């Protein structure tokens, strides 16, 4: 298998809202808020019109993108044997993703992420992790990890306790490890752990500019370049309108954005960028070609609703 993703198995529920909905519910635009109370989550959803329901989760989105590019891929993520869990599994099967998880009835329901898309195409996410956040080392198949060229992890999964053990088991058994830093709040919550991972455990790190600058407390982007060069590993940074940069040792490659796009929804832009880049890596493309493939994939996804092509 080319790539195995391990991440939160979450059903994305996409709704269009006005800016005042974000303010009224004390949300911070363009970030992800974790909701721990199932009733609070249901209340938030109760007043909204659902546009689309998709099997999501950051790593799962990347894995589906890789499958669509013709790569043999798999995914591990915890769901419950409920209606959303069945939808989730069905969504992956349809996309030719091998799902290495046998669902059973769990105490908590399958995880859900409410994606609120405002008129400026920005997305604000409210996530009720449900059973997804309870993934543990027993859920991770060492054989599946061993049989993959690269495993792809997400920062969202990094929490004390069970998910952390699942993470460590996967890293220990992997040939190569790629990880996305996921979200600035996520980086701020786990800064020492993430820094240790980036320096010592990861072969490929994906981040946007804010996340990586926050991680290393950089004052400017040159500090990010210097830090990444010293690692001697691959660091890929997306920079919004400034495009993307791939740093691999002394090699620093820049890639511009596609022009004249009709942007509808930025959900999944980073996930599909990672898919395109990893497609390049496992198919022996150069860093520049891999960046271009990432840019192509993210350009496509932002011109539609949702994080899947």
C-alpha positions in Angstrom: 0.0 0.0 0.0 1.3 3.5 -0.8 -0.2 5.5 2.1 -2.2 4.7 5.2 -4.0 7.5 6.9 -4.8 7.4 10.7 -7.1 10.1 11.9 -10.4 11.2 13.3 -13.3 9.5 11.5 -15.8 12.3 11.3 -18.9 13.0 9.3 -18.8 16.5 7.9 -22.1 18.4 8.0 -21.9 21.5 5.8 -24.1 24.5 6.3 -24.1 28.0 4.8 -24.5 30.8 7.4 -24.2 34.6 7.7 -21.4 36.3 9.6 -23.8 37.2 12.5 -24.4 33.4 13.2 -20.6 33.1 14.0 -20.7 36.2 16.3 -24.0 35.2 18.0 -22.6 31.8 18.9 -19.2 33.1 20.2 -17.2 31.3 17.5 -13.9 32.5 16.0 -14.1 32.6 12.3 -11.8 30.2 10.3 -10.9 28.1 13.3 -12.0 24.8 14.7 -13.8 24.6 18.1 -14.1 21.3 20.0 -17.5 20.8 21.5 -17.6 18.2 24.3 -21.4 18.4 25.1 -23.5 16.4 22.7 -26.6 18.6 23.5 -24.8 21.8 22.8 -23.7 20.4 19.4 -27.3 19.4 18.6 -28.7 22.8 19.6 -26.2 24.5 17.3 -27.2 22.3 14.4 -31.0 22.5 15.1 -31.5 25.9 13.5 -29.5 25.2 10.3 -30.2 24.0 6.8 -27.8 21.2 5.9 -26.3 21.6 2.4 -24.3 18.4 2.3 -23.1 15.4 4.5 -19.8 13.8 3.7 -17.4 11.2 5.3 -14.7 13.6 6.5 -11.9 14.2 8.9 -8.7 15.9 7.7 -6.6 12.8 7.0 -9.5 10.9 5.5 -10.0 13.8 3.0 -6.3 13.6 2.0 -6.5 9.8 1.7 -9.6 10.0 -0.6 -7.8 12.6 -2.8 -4.8 10.2 -3.1 -7.2 7.3 -4.0 -8.8 9.6 -6.7 -5.3 10.1 -8.1 -5.0 6.3 -8.5 -2.9 5.4 -5.5 -3.6 2.3 -3.3 -4.5 3.7 0.1 -6.0 2.8 3.4 -7.5 4.5 6.5 -7.9 3.8 10.2 -10.4 5.8 12.2 -12.8 4.9 15.0 -16.6 5.0 14.4 -19.6 3.5 16.1 -22.1 1.1 14.7 -24.8 3.7 14.1 -26.4 5.5 11.2 -23.5 8.0 10.7 -20.9 5.3 11.2 -22.5 3.2 8.4 -22.6 6.4 6.1 -18.9 7.0 7.0 -17.8 3.5 6.0 -19.9 3.5 2.8 -18.3 6.8 1.8 -14.8 5.4 2.1 -15.7 2.2 0.2 -17.2 4.2 -2.6 -13.8 6.0 -3.0 -11.8 2.7 -3.1 -10.2 3.4 0.3 -9.4 0.2 2.3 -10.9 0.7 5.7 -8.9 -1.1 8.5 -11.5 -0.8 11.3 -14.3 -3.1 12.4 -17.1 -1.0 13.9 -19.0 -2.0 16.9 -21.6 -0.3 19.2 -19.7 2.3 21.2 -20.8 4.4 24.2 -20.3 7.6 22.1 -21.8 8.2 18.7 -19.7 8.6 15.5 -17.9 11.9 15.4 -19.5 14.9 13.6 -18.0 18.2 12.3 -20.3 21.1 11.6 -18.7 23.2 8.9 -20.2 26.7 8.8 -19.4 28.4 5.5 -19.8 32.2 5.5 -20.4 34.4 2.4 -16.6 35.1 2.1 -16.0 31.3 1.6 -14.2 30.9 5.0 -15.1 27.9 7.0 -15.6 27.8 10.8 -15.8 24.3 12.3 -17.4 23.0 15.4 -16.4 19.4 16.1 -18.1 16.9 18.4 -15.5 14.1 18.3 -17.7 11.4 19.7 -16.1 8.0 19.5 -13.4 9.3 17.0 -11.5 10.9 19.9 -11.3 7.5 21.7 -9.1 5.8 19.2 -6.5 3.7 21.0 -3.5 1.5 20.2 -5.7 -1.6 19.8 -7.4 0.1 16.9 -4.2 0.5 15.0 -3.1 -2.5 13.0 0.7 -2.9 13.0 0.5 -5.0 9.8 -1.4 -2.2 8.0 1.2 0.3 9.2 4.1 -2.0 8.2 2.7 -2.6 4.8 2.5 1.1 3.9 5.3 3.2 2.3 4.1 6.3 4.3 1.6 6.8 7.2 -0.2 10.1 7.3 -1.3 11.5 10.7 -3.2 14.6 11.8 -2.4 17.0 14.7 -6.1 16.9 15.6 -5.6 13.4 16.8 -2.9 14.3 19.3 -4.4 14.2 22.8 -3.3 12.8 26.0 -4.2 9.3 26.8 -5.5 6.8 24.2 -5.1 8.7 20.9 -1.5 9.5 21.9 -0.7 5.8 22.4 -2.3 5.0 19.0 -0.1 7.7 17.5 3.1 6.4 19.1 2.4 2.8 18.1 1.9 3.9 14.5 5.0 6.0 14.4 7.1 3.2 15.9 6.0 0.7 13.2 6.1 3.0 10.2 8.7 3.2 7.4 8.0 7.0 6.9 5.7 9.4 8.8 3.9 12.5 7.4 1.8 14.7 9.6 -0.3 17.8 9.2 -0.2 20.3 12.1 -4.0 20.8 11.5 -4.9 24.1 13.2 -3.3 26.9 15.0 -5.2 26.3 18.3 -4.1 22.7 18.0 -0.5 23.8 17.7 -0.8 26.2 20.7 -2.4 23.4 22.8 0.4 20.9 22.1 3.4 23.0 21.2 6.2 21.1 23.1 4.9 17.8 21.8 4.5 19.0 18.2 8.0 20.5 18.2 9.5 17.3 19.4 7.6 15.4 16.6 8.6 17.8 13.9 12.3 17.7 15.0 12.7 14.0 15.7 9.8 11.8 14.5 8.3 13.2 11.2 9.8 12.8 7.7 7.2 15.2 6.2 5.5 18.0 8.0 2.5 19.9 6.5 1.5 23.3 8.0 0.1 26.6 7.0 2.2 29.8 7.7 0.4 30.7 10.9 0.8 27.2 12.3 4.5 26.8 11.7 5.3 30.4 12.9 3.3 29.7 16.1 5.1 26.3 16.5 8.6 27.8 16.5 7.6 31.3 17.8 9.0 32.9 14.6 8.9 36.6 14.0 9.1 36.3 10.3 9.0 33.7 7.5 12.8 33.6 7.1 13.0 32.1 10.5 10.7 29.3 9.3 13.0 28.7 6.3 16.1 28.6 8.5 14.4 26.2 11.0 13.3 23.9 8.3 16.7 23.8 6.5 18.3 22.6 9.7 15.9 19.7 10.1 17.1 18.0 6.9 13.5 16.7 6.4 10.6 17.8 4.2 8.6 20.7 5.5 5.7 22.0 3.3 4.1 25.3 4.1 1.0 26.7 2.5 0.9 30.6 2.5 -2.5 31.5 1.2 -2.2 34.0 -1.7 1.6 33.7 -1.6 1.4 30.1 -2.7 3.3 27.2 -1.1 6.9 26.5 -0.2 8.6 23.1 0.1 11.9 22.9 2.1 14.0 19.8 1.9 17.4 20.3 3.5 19.0 23.2 1.6 16.5 22.9 -1.2 13.8 25.7 -1.0 11.1 25.5 -3.7 8.3 28.0 -4.2 5.0 27.4 -6.1 2.5 30.1 -6.9 -1.3 29.9 -6.7 -3.6 29.3 -9.6 -5.2 32.6 -10.8 -8.8 33.5 -11.6 -10.4 30.8 -9.5 -14.1 31.1 -8.5 -13.6 30.3 -4.8 -16.8 28.9 -3.2 -15.6 27.1 0.0 -12.1 26.8 1.5 -12.9 23.5 3.3 -10.4 20.8 2.5 -7.9 23.1 0.8 -5.0 22.0 3.0 -6.2 18.3 3.0 -6.2 18.1 -0.8 -2.9 20.0 -1.0 -1.3 17.3 1.1 -2.9 14.6 -1.1 -1.4 16.1 -4.2 2.0 16.6 -2.6 2.1 13.0 -1.2 1.0 11.7 -4.6 4.2 13.3 -6.0 6.4 11.9 -3.3 5.2 8.2 -3.6 5.4 8.5 -7.4 8.9 9.8 -7.4 8.1 13.3 -8.7 10.4 16.3 -7.8 9.6 18.6 -4.9 8.5 21.2 -7.4 6.2 18.8 -9.3 4.8 17.6 -6.0 4.0 21.2 -4.9 2.4 21.8 -8.3 0.2 18.7 -7.9 -0.8 19.9 -4.4 -1.7 23.3 -5.7 -3.7 21.8 -8.5 -5.8 19.6 -6.1 -6.4 22.4 -3.6 -7.4 24.8 -6.5 -10.0 22.3 -7.6 -11.6 21.7 -4.2 -12.0 25.4 -3.2 -14.2 25.9 -6.3 -16.9 23.6 -4.9 -18.7 23.0 -1.6 -17.1 20.4 0.7 -13.7 18.8 1.1 -14.0 16.0 -1.5 -13.6 16.2 -5.3 
